Amino acid sequence: MVDWIPIVFVTFKFLVLGTGMFFAIKWHYDQGKKGERRAVLRAGGKVAAIFVVSLLALGLVTFLVISMLGMDLTFP
């Protein structure tokens, strides 16, 4: 019984995320067809920029925490 739990949860996760992505893409496509193409592109650019900045901030915070804990940061 326990062996099936990850399979069920991962399948459910992919179904939910896939459905959400489908409707998000469809909504943005429909908004672009309405003539608000510039607004959709601007919003997409903002989301991409926020993602990159948050990714860099997470990397910096992780590096600082690892350095404070005295962990080895060298590659083998």
PDB file as gemmi writes it, atoms N, CA and C in Angstrom:
CRYST1    1.000    1.000    1.000  90.00  90.00  90.00 P 1                      
ATOM      1  N   MET A   1       0.822  -1.201   0.000  1.00  0.00           N  
ATOM      2  CA  MET A   1       0.000   0.000   0.000  1.00  0.00           C  
ATOM      3  C   MET A   1       0.860   1.256   0.000  1.00  0.00           C  
ATOM      4  N   VAL A   2       1.902   1.250   0.792  1.00  0.00           N  
ATOM      5  CA  VAL A   2       2.749   2.436   0.925  1.00  0.00           C  
ATOM      6  C   VAL A   2       3.489   2.729  -0.379  1.00  0.00           C  
ATOM      7  N   ASP A   3       3.758   1.704  -1.176  1.00  0.00           N  
ATOM      8  CA  ASP A   3       4.474   1.894  -2.434  1.00  0.00           C  
ATOM      9  C   ASP A   3       3.678   2.700  -3.454  1.00  0.00           C  
ATOM     10  N   TRP A   4       2.362   2.706  -3.336  1.00  0.00           N  
ATOM     11  CA  TRP A   4       1.520   3.396  -4.299  1.00  0.00           C  
ATOM     12  C   TRP A   4       1.320   4.877  -3.978  1.00  0.00           C  
ATOM     13  N   ILE A   5       1.602   5.288  -2.762  1.00  0.00           N  
ATOM     14  CA  ILE A   5       1.347   6.675  -2.362  1.00  0.00           C  
ATOM     15  C   ILE A   5       2.126   7.673  -3.211  1.00  0.00           C  
ATOM     16  N   PRO A   6       3.437   7.508  -3.414  1.00  0.00           N  
ATOM     17  CA  PRO A   6       4.145   8.481  -4.268  1.00  0.00           C  
ATOM     18  C   PRO A   6       3.627   8.491  -5.702  1.00  0.00           C  
ATOM     19  N   ILE A   7       3.261   7.336  -6.226  1.00  0.00           N  
ATOM     20  CA  ILE A   7       2.755   7.267  -7.597  1.00  0.00           C  
ATOM     21  C   ILE A   7       1.451   8.042  -7.716  1.00  0.00           C  
ATOM     22  N   VAL A   8       0.561   7.857  -6.763  1.00  0.00           N  
ATOM     23  CA  VAL A   8      -0.735   8.557  -6.790  1.00  0.00           C  
ATOM     24  C   VAL A   8      -0.539  10.057  -6.612  1.00  0.00           C  
ATOM     25  N   PHE A   9       0.298  10.457  -5.653  1.00  0.00           N  
ATOM     26  CA  PHE A   9       0.494  11.889  -5.401  1.00  0.00           C  
ATOM     27  C   PHE A   9       1.196  12.588  -6.559  1.00  0.00           C  
ATOM     28  N   VAL A  10       2.207  11.955  -7.133  1.00  0.00           N  
ATOM     29  CA  VAL A  10       2.914  12.565  -8.266  1.00  0.00           C  
ATOM     30  C   VAL A  10       1.993  12.665  -9.476  1.00  0.00           C  
ATOM     31  N   THR A  11       1.201  11.635  -9.719  1.00  0.00           N  
ATOM     32  CA  THR A  11       0.242  11.684 -10.828  1.00  0.00           C  
ATOM     33  C   THR A  11      -0.770  12.802 -10.609  1.00  0.00           C  
ATOM     34  N   PHE A  12      -1.291  12.911  -9.393  1.00  0.00           N  
ATOM     35  CA  PHE A  12      -2.243  13.975  -9.081  1.00  0.00           C  
ATOM     36  C   PHE A  12      -1.599  15.350  -9.257  1.00  0.00           C  
ATOM     37  N   LYS A  13      -0.361  15.483  -8.811  1.00  0.00           N  
ATOM     38  CA  LYS A  13       0.346  16.758  -8.931  1.00  0.00           C  
ATOM     39  C   LYS A  13       0.505  17.155 -10.396  1.00  0.00           C  
ATOM     40  N   PHE A  14       0.920  16.207 -11.243  1.00  0.00           N  
ATOM     41  CA  PHE A  14       1.081  16.506 -12.660  1.00  0.00           C  
ATOM     42  C   PHE A  14      -0.255  16.846 -13.321  1.00  0.00           C  
ATOM     43  N   LEU A  15      -1.311  16.175 -12.932  1.00  0.00           N  
ATOM     44  CA  LEU A  15      -2.624  16.489 -13.499  1.00  0.00           C  
ATOM     45  C   LEU A  15      -3.079  17.889 -13.107  1.00  0.00           C  
ATOM     46  N   VAL A  16      -2.913  18.240 -11.835  1.00  0.00           N  
ATOM     47  CA  VAL A  16      -3.340  19.560 -11.373  1.00  0.00           C  
ATOM     48  C   VAL A  16      -2.494  20.653 -12.005  1.00  0.00           C  
ATOM     49  N   LEU A  17      -1.164  20.484 -11.987  1.00  0.00           N  
ATOM     50  CA  LEU A  17      -0.290  21.501 -12.573  1.00  0.00           C  
ATOM     51  C   LEU A  17      -0.486  21.592 -14.086  1.00  0.00           C  
ATOM     52  N   GLY A  18      -0.666  20.456 -14.750  1.00  0.00           N  
ATOM     53  CA  GLY A  18      -0.894  20.479 -16.190  1.00  0.00           C  
ATOM     54  C   GLY A  18      -2.189  21.188 -16.554  1.00  0.00           C  
ATOM     55  N   THR A  19      -3.240  20.930 -15.783  1.00  0.00           N  
ATOM     56  CA  THR A  19      -4.512  21.611 -16.023  1.00  0.00           C  
ATOM     57  C   THR A  19      -4.378  23.113 -15.797  1.00  0.00           C  
ATOM     58  N   GLY A  20      -3.693  23.476 -14.718  1.00  0.00           N  
ATOM     59  CA  GLY A  20      -3.489  24.898 -14.432  1.00  0.00           C  
ATOM     60  C   GLY A  20      -2.676  25.587 -15.509  1.00  0.00           C  
ATOM     61  N   MET A  21      -1.624  24.928 -15.990  1.00  0.00           N  
ATOM     62  CA  MET A  21      -0.810  25.519 -17.053  1.00  0.00           C  
ATOM     63  C   MET A  21      -1.602  25.651 -18.342  1.00  0.00           C  
ATOM     64  N   PHE A  22      -2.417  24.649 -18.651  1.00  0.00           N  
ATOM     65  CA  PHE A  22      -3.229  24.721 -19.864  1.00  0.00           C  
ATOM     66  C   PHE A  22      -4.151  25.937 -19.835  1.00  0.00           C  
ATOM     67  N   PHE A  23      -4.865  26.117 -18.712  1.00  0.00           N  
ATOM     68  CA  PHE A  23      -5.805  27.231 -18.644  1.00  0.00           C  
ATOM     69  C   PHE A  23      -5.080  28.575 -18.557  1.00  0.00           C  
ATOM     70  N   ALA A  24      -3.900  28.613 -17.936  1.00  0.00           N  
ATOM     71  CA  ALA A  24      -3.134  29.861 -17.895  1.00  0.00           C  
ATOM     72  C   ALA A  24      -2.669  30.260 -19.293  1.00  0.00           C  
ATOM     73  N   ILE A  25      -2.165  29.290 -20.046  1.00  0.00           N  
ATOM     74  CA  ILE A  25      -1.721  29.582 -21.412  1.00  0.00           C  
ATOM     75  C   ILE A  25      -2.901  29.979 -22.278  1.00  0.00           C  
ATOM     76  N   LYS A  26      -4.015  29.271 -22.125  1.00  0.00           N  
ATOM     77  CA  LYS A  26      -5.212  29.600 -22.906  1.00  0.00           C  
ATOM     78  C   LYS A  26      -5.706  31.005 -22.577  1.00  0.00           C  
ATOM     79  N   TRP A  27      -5.695  31.377 -21.308  1.00  0.00           N  
ATOM     80  CA  TRP A  27      -6.160  32.704 -20.916  1.00  0.00           C  
ATOM     81  C   TRP A  27      -5.244  33.775 -21.507  1.00  0.00           C  
ATOM     82  N   HIS A  28      -3.931  33.568 -21.427  1.00  0.00           N  
ATOM     83  CA  HIS A  28      -3.003  34.552 -21.978  1.00  0.00           C  
ATOM     84  C   HIS A  28      -3.126  34.631 -23.500  1.00  0.00           C  
ATOM     85  N   TYR A  29      -3.343  33.509 -24.141  1.00  0.00           N  
ATOM     86  CA  TYR A  29      -3.517  33.510 -25.592  1.00  0.00           C  
ATOM     87  C   TYR A  29      -4.779  34.282 -25.967  1.00  0.00           C  
ATOM     88  N   ASP A  30      -5.861  34.046 -25.235  1.00  0.00           N  
ATOM     89  CA  ASP A  30      -7.106  34.762 -25.507  1.00  0.00           C  
ATOM     90  C   ASP A  30      -6.954  36.259 -25.244  1.00  0.00           C  
ATOM     91  N   GLN A  31      -6.205  36.639 -24.215  1.00  0.00           N  
ATOM     92  CA  GLN A  31      -5.977  38.055 -23.940  1.00  0.00           C  
ATOM     93  C   GLN A  31      -5.167  38.697 -25.058  1.00  0.00           C  
ATOM     94  N   GLY A  32      -4.202  37.956 -25.596  1.00  0.00           N  
ATOM     95  CA  GLY A  32      -3.392  38.472 -26.695  1.00  0.00           C  
ATOM     96  C   GLY A  32      -4.195  38.672 -27.957  1.00  0.00           C  
ATOM     97  N   LYS A  33      -5.203  37.830 -28.179  1.00  0.00           N  
ATOM     98  CA  LYS A  33      -6.043  37.967 -29.360  1.00  0.00           C  
ATOM     99  C   LYS A  33      -6.962  39.177 -29.259  1.00  0.00           C  
ATOM    100  N   LYS A  34      -7.211  39.663 -28.057  1.00  0.00           N  
ATOM    101  CA  LYS A  34      -8.113  40.794 -27.878  1.00  0.00           C  
ATOM    102  C   LYS A  34      -7.462  42.118 -28.272  1.00  0.00           C  
ATOM    103  N   GLY A  35      -6.194  42.120 -28.564  1.00  0.00           N  
ATOM    104  CA  GLY A  35      -5.525  43.354 -28.949  1.00  0.00           C  
ATOM    105  C   GLY A  35      -4.671  43.930 -27.841  1.00  0.00           C  
ATOM    106  N   GLU A  36      -4.624  43.284 -26.704  1.00  0.00           N  
ATOM    107  CA  GLU A  36      -3.805  43.760 -25.589  1.00  0.00           C  
ATOM    108  C   GLU A  36      -2.460  43.035 -25.587  1.00  0.00           C  
ATOM    109  N   ARG A  37      -1.890  42.879 -26.749  1.00  0.00           N  
ATOM    110  CA  ARG A  37      -0.656  42.114 -26.897  1.00  0.00           C  
ATOM    111  C   ARG A  37       0.488  42.759 -26.119  1.00  0.00           C  
ATOM    112  N   ARG A  38       0.560  44.070 -26.159  1.00  0.00           N  
ATOM    113  CA  ARG A  38       1.644  44.774 -25.461  1.00  0.00           C  
ATOM    114  C   ARG A  38       1.549  44.562 -23.951  1.00  0.00           C  
ATOM    115  N   ALA A  39       0.347  44.588 -23.409  1.00  0.00           N  
ATOM    116  CA  ALA A  39       0.158  44.393 -21.972  1.00  0.00           C  
ATOM    117  C   ALA A  39       0.522  42.966 -21.564  1.00  0.00           C  
ATOM    118  N   VAL A  40       0.180  41.997 -22.403  1.00  0.00           N  
ATOM    119  CA  VAL A  40       0.502  40.602 -22.097  1.00  0.00           C  
ATOM    120  C   VAL A  40       2.014  40.398 -22.128  1.00  0.00           C  
ATOM    121  N   LEU A  41       2.684  40.978 -23.121  1.00  0.00           N  
ATOM    122  CA  LEU A  41       4.139  40.853 -23.197  1.00  0.00           C  
ATOM    123  C   LEU A  41       4.816  41.546 -22.024  1.00  0.00           C  
ATOM    124  N   ARG A  42       4.293  42.692 -21.630  1.00  0.00           N  
ATOM    125  CA  ARG A  42       4.863  43.414 -20.488  1.00  0.00           C  
ATOM    126  C   ARG A  42       4.689  42.600 -19.204  1.00  0.00           C  
ATOM    127  N   ALA A  43       3.530  42.011 -19.016  1.00  0.00           N  
ATOM    128  CA  ALA A  43       3.294  41.193 -17.826  1.00  0.00           C  
ATOM    129  C   ALA A  43       4.195  39.959 -17.835  1.00  0.00           C  
ATOM    130  N   GLY A  44       4.369  39.342 -18.990  1.00  0.00           N  
ATOM    131  CA  GLY A  44       5.264  38.190 -19.090  1.00  0.00           C  
ATOM    132  C   GLY A  44       6.700  38.557 -18.789  1.00  0.00           C  
ATOM    133  N   GLY A  45       7.134  39.726 -19.248  1.00  0.00           N  
ATOM    134  CA  GLY A  45       8.481  40.199 -18.954  1.00  0.00           C  
ATOM    135  C   GLY A  45       8.683  40.465 -17.473  1.00  0.00           C  
ATOM    136  N   LYS A  46       7.661  41.036 -16.840  1.00  0.00           N  
ATOM    137  CA  LYS A  46       7.752  41.290 -15.399  1.00  0.00           C  
ATOM    138  C   LYS A  46       7.860  39.993 -14.617  1.00  0.00           C  
ATOM    139  N   VAL A  47       7.060  39.005 -14.979  1.00  0.00           N  
ATOM    140  CA  VAL A  47       7.092  37.713 -14.292  1.00  0.00           C  
ATOM    141  C   VAL A  47       8.456  37.054 -14.479  1.00  0.00           C  
ATOM    142  N   ALA A  48       9.001  37.112 -15.691  1.00  0.00           N  
ATOM    143  CA  ALA A  48      10.321  36.520 -15.949  1.00  0.00           C  
ATOM    144  C   ALA A  48      11.400  37.236 -15.145  1.00  0.00           C  
ATOM    145  N   ALA A  49      11.338  38.555 -15.082  1.00  0.00           N  
ATOM    146  CA  ALA A  49      12.328  39.323 -14.324  1.00  0.00           C  
ATOM    147  C   ALA A  49      12.235  39.022 -12.827  1.00  0.00           C  
ATOM    148  N   ILE A  50      11.028  38.947 -12.304  1.00  0.00           N  
ATOM    149  CA  ILE A  50      10.846  38.623 -10.883  1.00  0.00           C  
ATOM    150  C   ILE A  50      11.371  37.225 -10.589  1.00  0.00           C  
ATOM    151  N   PHE A  51      11.143  36.284 -11.502  1.00  0.00           N  
ATOM    152  CA  PHE A  51      11.636  34.928 -11.310  1.00  0.00           C  
ATOM    153  C   PHE A  51      13.157  34.895 -11.258  1.00  0.00           C  
ATOM    154  N   VAL A  52      13.806  35.597 -12.176  1.00  0.00           N  
ATOM    155  CA  VAL A  52      15.273  35.603 -12.210  1.00  0.00           C  
ATOM    156  C   VAL A  52      15.834  36.264 -10.960  1.00  0.00           C  
ATOM    157  N   VAL A  53      15.266  37.389 -10.539  1.00  0.00           N  
ATOM    158  CA  VAL A  53      15.747  38.078  -9.345  1.00  0.00           C  
ATOM    159  C   VAL A  53      15.542  37.218  -8.099  1.00  0.00           C  
ATOM    160  N   SER A  54      14.393  36.558  -7.996  1.00  0.00           N  
ATOM    161  CA  SER A  54      14.155  35.695  -6.831  1.00  0.00           C  
ATOM    162  C   SER A  54      15.074  34.482  -6.844  1.00  0.00           C  
ATOM    163  N   LEU A  55      15.386  33.961  -8.019  1.00  0.00           N  
ATOM    164  CA  LEU A  55      16.318  32.843  -8.121  1.00  0.00           C  
ATOM    165  C   LEU A  55      17.720  33.261  -7.677  1.00  0.00           C  
ATOM    166  N   LEU A  56      18.166  34.434  -8.097  1.00  0.00           N  
ATOM    167  CA  LEU A  56      19.471  34.937  -7.665  1.00  0.00           C  
ATOM    168  C   LEU A  56      19.495  35.206  -6.162  1.00  0.00           C  
ATOM    169  N   ALA A  57      18.426  35.765  -5.626  1.00  0.00           N  
ATOM    170  CA  ALA A  57      18.356  36.035  -4.186  1.00  0.00           C  
ATOM    171  C   ALA A  57      18.387  34.731  -3.389  1.00  0.00           C  
ATOM    172  N   LEU A  58      17.679  33.725  -3.854  1.00  0.00           N  
ATOM    173  CA  LEU A  58      17.691  32.436  -3.177  1.00  0.00           C  
ATOM    174  C   LEU A  58      19.084  31.820  -3.193  1.00  0.00           C  
ATOM    175  N   GLY A  59      19.766  31.915  -4.309  1.00  0.00           N  
ATOM    176  CA  GLY A  59      21.134  31.407  -4.393  1.00  0.00           C  
ATOM    177  C   GLY A  59      22.068  32.140  -3.447  1.00  0.00           C  
ATOM    178  N   LEU A  60      21.936  33.457  -3.358  1.00  0.00           N  
ATOM    179  CA  LEU A  60      22.775  34.248  -2.455  1.00  0.00           C  
ATOM    180  C   LEU A  60      22.500  33.901  -0.998  1.00  0.00           C  
ATOM    181  N   VAL A  61      21.227  33.800  -0.632  1.00  0.00           N  
ATOM    182  CA  VAL A  61      20.874  33.443   0.743  1.00  0.00           C  
ATOM    183  C   VAL A  61      21.392  32.055   1.085  1.00  0.00           C  
ATOM    184  N   THR A  62      21.255  31.117   0.164  1.00  0.00           N  
ATOM    185  CA  THR A  62      21.760  29.766   0.394  1.00  0.00           C  
ATOM    186  C   THR A  62      23.263  29.775   0.594  1.00  0.00           C  
ATOM    187  N   PHE A  63      23.983  30.520  -0.238  1.00  0.00           N  
ATOM    188  CA  PHE A  63      25.437  30.618  -0.110  1.00  0.00           C  
ATOM    189  C   PHE A  63      25.831  31.221   1.233  1.00  0.00           C  
ATOM    190  N   LEU A  64      25.134  32.274   1.662  1.00  0.00           N  
ATOM    191  CA  LEU A  64      25.451  32.912   2.937  1.00  0.00           C  
ATOM    192  C   LEU A  64      25.175  31.982   4.120  1.00  0.00           C  
ATOM    193  N   VAL A  65      24.064  31.256   4.081  1.00  0.00           N  
ATOM    194  CA  VAL A  65      23.736  30.335   5.177  1.00  0.00           C  
ATOM    195  C   VAL A  65      24.759  29.205   5.243  1.00  0.00           C  
ATOM    196  N   ILE A  66      25.140  28.672   4.095  1.00  0.00           N  
ATOM    197  CA  ILE A  66      26.133  27.601   4.075  1.00  0.00           C  
ATOM    198  C   ILE A  66      27.472  28.113   4.595  1.00  0.00           C  
ATOM    199  N   SER A  67      27.828  29.333   4.222  1.00  0.00           N  
ATOM    200  CA  SER A  67      29.088  29.915   4.708  1.00  0.00           C  
ATOM    201  C   SER A  67      29.045  30.127   6.216  1.00  0.00           C  
ATOM    202  N   MET A  68      27.925  30.598   6.743  1.00  0.00           N  
ATOM    203  CA  MET A  68      27.807  30.821   8.186  1.00  0.00           C  
ATOM    204  C   MET A  68      27.874  29.516   8.970  1.00  0.00           C  
ATOM    205  N   LEU A  69      27.365  28.442   8.399  1.00  0.00           N  
ATOM    206  CA  LEU A  69      27.390  27.154   9.078  1.00  0.00           C  
ATOM    207  C   LEU A  69      28.749  26.462   8.962  1.00  0.00           C  
ATOM    208  N   GLY A  70      29.634  27.024   8.155  1.00  0.00           N  
ATOM    209  CA  GLY A  70      30.972  26.464   8.029  1.00  0.00           C  
ATOM    210  C   GLY A  70      31.047  25.218   7.171  1.00  0.00           C  
ATOM    211  N   MET A  71      30.128  25.069   6.245  1.00  0.00           N  
ATOM    212  CA  MET A  71      30.138  23.885   5.396  1.00  0.00           C  
ATOM    213  C   MET A  71      31.176  24.060   4.278  1.00  0.00           C  
ATOM    214  N   ASP A  72      31.655  22.949   3.766  1.00  0.00           N  
ATOM    215  CA  ASP A  72      32.667  22.958   2.701  1.00  0.00           C  
ATOM    216  C   ASP A  72      31.990  23.291   1.364  1.00  0.00           C  
ATOM    217  N   LEU A  73      32.473  24.322   0.692  1.00  0.00           N  
ATOM    218  CA  LEU A  73      31.873  24.759  -0.568  1.00  0.00           C  
ATOM    219  C   LEU A  73      32.703  24.377  -1.785  1.00  0.00           C  
ATOM    220  N   THR A  74      33.735  23.562  -1.612  1.00  0.00           N  
ATOM    221  CA  THR A  74      34.593  23.213  -2.732  1.00  0.00           C  
ATOM    222  C   THR A  74      33.991  22.053  -3.523  1.00  0.00           C  
ATOM    223  N   PHE A  75      34.221  22.077  -4.832  1.00  0.00           N  
ATOM    224  CA  PHE A  75      33.792  20.976  -5.677  1.00  0.00           C  
ATOM    225  C   PHE A  75      34.843  19.890  -5.649  1.00  0.00           C  
ATOM    226  N   PRO A  76      34.438  18.638  -5.801  1.00  0.00           N  
ATOM    227  CA  PRO A  76      35.422  17.547  -5.763  1.00  0.00           C  
ATOM    228  C   PRO A  76      36.372  17.566  -6.949  1.00  0.00           C  
TER     229      PRO A  76                                                      
END                                                                             
